[in-house]
Amino acid sequence: MPELNKTQGKLIHKVYFQDKVQVGRDKLWAYIRNKYPQAKISQRQVMHWLKKVRGGSTVVDLKGTRPSTISYSRNLLSGPHL
């Protein structure tokens, strides 16, 4: 898979940040494919670009909050309960 060239990189940056099309990989790729078919950007290229921009996450958080992590306390058993 080839890296994005400069024009492709500028285009995806413009679409994502200036046009505010901040969606997931598939919808972003479909938007670019339909609106800018001459760009020839693949889904994989969009995924790699999103990973760089979002710091490794390709999932869009629609509510703006991350799910809280649940911490469980360990139950260390000393032996069978009789």
N, C-alpha and C positions, 0 to 999 in steps of 0.2 A: 504494500500500500504506500503510494507516494505521499510525502508531506504536502501540506497546503502551500501553494506558491503565494507570492506577495498579494496579488490581486484577489485570490480566493480568501486569504486571511483578512484583508481589508473588508471584503464583502460580508463575511460571516460576522466580523466585529461590528460593522455598521448595522446589520440586521438585528443582532442580539442586543446591542447597547443603545443605538440611536433610534431604531424603529421599535425597540422594546418588545421584540418577539422572544420573550424569555420563557421558553417551553422546554420540554424534554427533547432527547435526541431525535426521535422519529418525527415529531411534529415540526421541529426546526428544519430537519432535512427535507421534509415534504414541502414546507413553505419555500425554502430556497430552490428546490427542484422545480416547483411550479412557477415562481415569480422570476427566477434567474436561471433558466435552463442552460444557458451558455457557460455557466460557472463550472459545471461538471464536478461537483463536490459529492463524495461518497458518504454513506452513513457512517462508515468507520472513521473517516476524516472528521466528521462532525463530532463523533463520540470522543476522539482524542482531543479535539479542541475544547470541548466542554470539560473534560477532565482537567485540562490545564487551567481553565478559567475558574472552575468551581473548586479547585483544590482536591481533585480526586473523586468527587461525587457527581454522578450523572443523573441523580434523582432530583426532580424539582419539588421543593417544599411549598405546597400551595398555601398553607396557613401561616407560614412565616416562623413556625416554631418546630423544633425538633422533638420527637417523642422522648419522654423522660425514660431514663433507664431505671429498671427495677433492681434493687439490690436485695438479694436473698441472704439470710443468715445461715450459716452452715450448722447443721445438726450433727454433731460428732457423737456417735454412739459408743459407749464403753463396752457394750455387750448386748446380747438379746434380752428383750423385755419379757419376763416370765410372769 
